[in-house]
């Protein structure tokens, strides 16, 4: 299924499962995508920043896309295709779309500084991959160091009809969401899907500001689905109640440098991944950190039985 501007819901960022020796754990990859489909995800994102995409060989990247397409039951697969050069970006984008992906996600390189550089980069990227491929803007200044104002995002969207989604993970970013939706209400911005990242840590109020869902990772993606569903149903207190129960673990997982290690450790304990390994270079949890995660899970289980592991 191709990604459209009407896309909504939860598109979890899939971590790449590895064996302890660094090889891709293909059995866990199959199980992971089956899990995302079974819990009601609206799609999935592969080869994202938290998917350790730069550590993969080209054939491994393609293999993960093939498995996602095979296991997700026709739901849109978003593939991160960011690359230092447009030739590599074009090659991967065309290849994954031929395999059945729904669209691609493009992050700006950290060297961009001015508004003209940012909008010019996206124009060149679209020219490189082709205007027939739906694409997602990744706005992640905390990691990428590229600051996109609402006006810059509007220009990228208006100038490039193949842009169908914004992955918004600015921090703080609630006012940016409101500004973009105001542009849309005034008629100066066509509608595109807005989904948010940052591990879901602001999803409760992001939904209330008008986003369409989440495109992020968390060891309990079911929680993201719950918050989006309850928020859309107008059940504000219920959405905040379940969100608040998970917030201590979400906060712990949001730590720079060890967040992926926390997520993989929890998903291993849940039986979703066979191992919590990262491909080198990568971080590892100390015994003290694992004990802290275990404690947070035990506390969470008092409110959400899915954490009783």
C-alpha positions, 0 to 999 in steps of 0.5 A: 500500500502506498503512503498518502497524505491521509495516512494516520495511526501508528507506524512503529520504528522497527529496531534491527534484530542482531545476533550476539556476533553481529549478524542480522537475526532474520528469525527475530525480524520475521517475528518482529514484523508479525508482532507489529501487524498483530497488535494493529499497527497501521504500518511500520518504518524500517531503516530508521535512525534507531534501526541502526541503518548505517551499520547495515550492508545494502543487501541486509537493508533490502532483506529487512524491507522484503520481510516487512512487506511480507509480514505486514499484510499490505500495510504501508512500509516506510523506508529510511533512505537518507544517504550522504549522496543522492545516487545511493538514495535513489538506488535504495528508494527505487529498489524498495518501492519495487519491492512493495514499500509504501514510501521513503523517509528523507532526513536532512544532512547535518551540514544544512543551515539556511532555509534556502539550503534546506528547501533546496536539498529536498528539491534535489532529493525529490529530483533524484529519487523521482517525483512518483515516490511518496516521501516523508520529511524527517524533522529531528533537530535534536539529533540532526542539528538542522532546524526547520521552521514551520515556514520552511516545512510549508515550502517543502510540502507546497513545492513537492507534491510527492511529500505526503507526511511530516515526521515531527520530532522537534523538542519543544515542538507543540507550537510548531504543530499548531502553526502547521495546522493553522497554515492548513486551516488558512489555506496556505498549506495543503494537508499532509499527515503529521506523525510524531517521534521522540519515543512518544514522550509527548504523544499525549499532547501532540495528539491534542494539537492535531497530529495524525499519529506516531512514527516512533519506537517504544518497547510497548508500541501497543501503548502508542496505539492506545493513546492514538485510539483513545485521543481520536475517540475523545477519551482524553482522561483515559488516554492520559491515564495509560500514557502516564502509567508508561511515562517513567519507562518511556523517559528512561528509554529516551536517554541519549546513547543508551535508549536503543539498548533499553528498548532492545532489552525490554523487547527481548524480555517480552519475547519479541526479540531473541537477543538485545544485541546491537551491531558495533559500535553500540552501547550496552546496559550495565547490571544496574541499568537492567535492574532499573528497567526491571523495576520500572516494568514491575511498577508498570505491570500494576497498571498495564498487564502487558508489562508483567514479564 
